[in-house]
Amino acid sequence: MKDSYKIVGDLAKFYDAMLTNSTLLGNLALKIFWGLNSADYQKFLAQAFAGLPKNFNGRLIEVPVGTGALSLPIYKNFDGAEIFCVDFSEKMLAAAKIRSEKLNLRGVKFFQGDVANLPFEENFFDLVLSINGFHAFAEKNAAWTEIHRVLKFGGIFCGCMYVTGENRRTDFFIENFCEPRGFFCPPYETFETLEKKLREKFSRAQISLVKSFAGFVCTK
């Protein structure tokens, strides 16, 4: 697992290019592997961050933060918020710290850690954000338990994740490239199983779908 995260860290620049759709290679990767054209990509971003209130000023945890390519620029609008960014990969976390410094962010703290064992008290956060995380978590049941535990009653859990069964090419890519390298860890949710799980765990849950990515906004 540690070796896999080290490799992910080494590929951080390509990861950023794909995640932000900022280079020709990144654009091609989105189209070929994920089936996302430019319009789909904008929908993906919209559903990924749909649960973030404007001018949020509470306590937020993002897990995993990765390099922060998508989320850190948004945090510039959250003056007064206390933000905790967690990732298992030290290299990803280092890249996120550098990006945070360039953006001159305040109130953002970085922690190397495991979502399956978060070092925070119960009901500690007003919002939990998870962008493209759950399909990579090895201990998914523990991750669900921890995220629910640290979230306050009435708090928001939002983000997005890969779901299987929506795009054959994407599923083939995941099974034959991502899994052997430890980037993704089965089993995965389908859209239907994820919807059922979220509605069981949270008092309210809104779920959307863009190709193989499910977005969610849930209230504990």
C-alpha positions in Angstrom: 0.0 0.0 0.0 2.8 2.4 0.9 4.6 1.6 -2.3 1.4 2.3 -4.3 1.0 5.7 -2.7 4.7 6.5 -3.4 4.1 5.8 -7.1 1.0 8.0 -7.0 3.2 10.7 -5.5 5.7 10.3 -8.2 3.0 10.8 -10.8 1.6 13.9 -9.1 2.3 16.2 -12.1 0.4 14.0 -14.5 -2.4 13.5 -11.9 -2.8 17.3 -11.6 -2.9 17.7 -15.4 -5.6 15.1 -15.7 -7.6 16.3 -12.7 -7.5 19.9 -13.8 -7.9 19.2 -17.5 -5.1 21.6 -18.1 -2.9 19.9 -20.7 -3.5 18.0 -23.9 -2.4 14.8 -22.3 -4.7 15.3 -19.4 -7.6 16.1 -21.7 -6.9 12.9 -23.7 -6.7 10.8 -20.5 -10.1 12.2 -19.3 -11.7 11.3 -22.6 -10.1 7.9 -23.2 -10.1 6.5 -19.7 -13.0 8.3 -18.1 -15.2 9.2 -21.0 -15.3 12.8 -20.0 -15.6 15.6 -22.6 -15.3 19.2 -21.7 -18.9 19.6 -20.8 -18.9 16.4 -18.7 -15.8 17.6 -16.9 -17.5 20.8 -15.9 -20.5 18.7 -14.6 -18.0 16.6 -12.7 -16.5 19.6 -11.0 -20.0 21.0 -10.2 -21.1 17.7 -8.5 -17.8 17.2 -6.7 -18.1 20.5 -4.8 -21.9 20.9 -4.7 -22.0 20.4 -1.0 -19.6 23.3 -0.1 -21.6 26.3 1.2 -20.5 29.7 -0.1 -18.4 31.6 2.5 -18.1 28.5 4.7 -16.5 29.5 8.0 -16.7 26.3 10.0 -14.4 23.3 10.5 -13.7 21.2 7.5 -11.7 18.1 6.8 -10.7 17.0 3.3 -9.6 13.3 3.0 -7.8 12.6 0.9 -6.5 16.0 -0.2 -4.1 14.7 -2.9 -2.2 17.6 -4.3 -5.1 20.0 -3.6 -5.2 21.0 -7.3 -9.0 21.3 -7.2 -9.9 22.1 -3.6 -7.2 24.5 -2.4 -8.1 27.4 -4.8 -11.7 27.1 -3.4 -10.4 27.5 0.1 -9.3 31.1 -0.7 -12.9 32.0 -0.4 -13.3 30.5 3.1 -11.9 33.2 5.4 -12.4 32.2 9.0 -12.7 28.5 8.2 -10.5 26.0 9.9 -9.5 23.4 7.3 -7.7 20.1 7.9 -6.2 18.3 4.8 -5.3 14.7 5.2 -3.5 12.3 2.9 -1.7 9.0 3.2 0.9 9.9 0.5 3.7 12.1 1.9 4.5 13.3 -1.7 1.0 14.2 -2.5 0.8 16.1 0.8 4.1 17.9 0.1 2.7 19.0 -3.2 -0.5 20.3 -1.5 1.6 22.2 1.0 3.5 24.0 -1.7 0.3 24.8 -3.6 -1.2 26.2 -0.3 1.9 28.4 0.2 1.7 29.8 -3.3 -2.0 30.6 -2.8 -1.1 32.2 0.6 -3.8 30.2 2.3 -4.5 30.7 6.0 -6.2 28.4 8.4 -5.2 25.3 6.4 -3.5 22.5 8.3 -1.9 19.4 6.7 -1.7 15.9 8.2 -0.2 12.6 6.9 -2.6 10.0 8.1 -5.0 7.2 7.3 -8.8 7.8 6.9 -9.4 4.5 8.6 -8.0 5.9 11.8 -8.5 9.6 12.0 -6.9 11.4 15.1 -9.9 13.6 15.8 -12.7 13.6 18.4 -16.3 12.6 17.6 -18.6 15.2 16.1 -15.5 17.4 15.5 -16.2 18.7 11.9 -18.9 20.7 10.3 -18.1 19.3 6.9 -16.2 16.3 5.5 -15.1 16.5 1.8 -13.9 13.5 -0.1 -12.9 13.9 -3.7 -12.1 10.7 -5.5 -11.1 8.9 -2.3 -13.3 6.0 -1.5 -12.4 3.9 -4.5 -8.8 4.1 -3.4 -9.3 3.3 0.3 -8.2 -0.2 1.3 -10.3 -0.3 4.5 -13.5 1.1 3.2 -15.7 0.0 6.1 -13.4 1.7 8.6 -13.3 4.8 6.4 -17.1 5.0 6.4 -17.1 4.6 10.2 -14.5 7.2 10.8 -16.0 9.8 8.5 -19.4 9.4 10.1 -17.8 9.5 13.6 -15.9 12.8 13.2 -18.8 14.6 11.5 -21.2 16.7 13.7 -24.9 16.0 13.7 -26.3 18.2 11.1 -22.9 18.3 9.4 -22.3 17.8 5.6 -20.5 14.9 3.9 -19.9 15.6 0.3 -17.7 14.9 -2.7 -17.5 12.2 -5.4 -16.1 8.8 -6.1 -15.8 6.2 -8.9 -18.7 3.8 -9.3 -18.5 0.6 -11.3 -20.9 -0.5 -14.0 -21.4 2.8 -15.8 -18.7 2.7 -18.5 -17.1 -0.5 -19.8 -13.9 1.3 -20.9 -13.4 2.9 -17.6 -14.1 -0.3 -15.7 -11.5 -2.1 -17.9 -9.0 0.6 -17.2 -9.6 0.4 -13.5 -9.3 -3.4 -13.4 -6.3 -3.8 -15.7 -4.2 -0.7 -14.9 -5.2 0.9 -11.6 -5.8 -2.2 -9.5 -2.6 -4.1 -10.3 -0.6 -1.0 -9.3 -2.6 -0.5 -6.1 -4.1 2.9 -7.1 -7.6 1.6 -6.7 -8.8 -1.0 -4.2 -11.9 -3.2 -4.8 -14.7 -3.7 -4.0 -16.4 -0.7 -5.5 -19.8 0.7 -5.1 -22.3 0.8 -8.0 -24.5 3.9 -8.2 -27.4 1.9 -6.7 -25.4 0.4 -3.8 -23.9 3.8 -3.0 -27.3 5.5 -3.0 -28.6 2.8 -0.6 -25.6 3.1 1.7 -25.7 6.9 1.9 -29.5 6.9 2.6 -29.0 4.4 5.4 -26.1 6.3 7.0 -27.3 9.8 6.7 -30.6 11.6 7.4 -30.6 13.2 4.0 -28.6 12.3 0.8 -28.6 13.7 -2.7 -26.7 11.7 -5.3 -25.8 12.5 -8.9 -23.9 10.8 -11.7 -21.5 12.0 -14.4 -20.3 9.0 -16.4 -18.5 6.8 -13.8 -18.3 9.4 -11.1 -21.1 9.7 -8.5 -21.4 12.9 -6.6 -23.1 13.2 -3.2 -24.3 15.7 -0.6 -25.3 14.2 2.6 -26.4 15.5 6.0 -25.8 13.6 9.2 
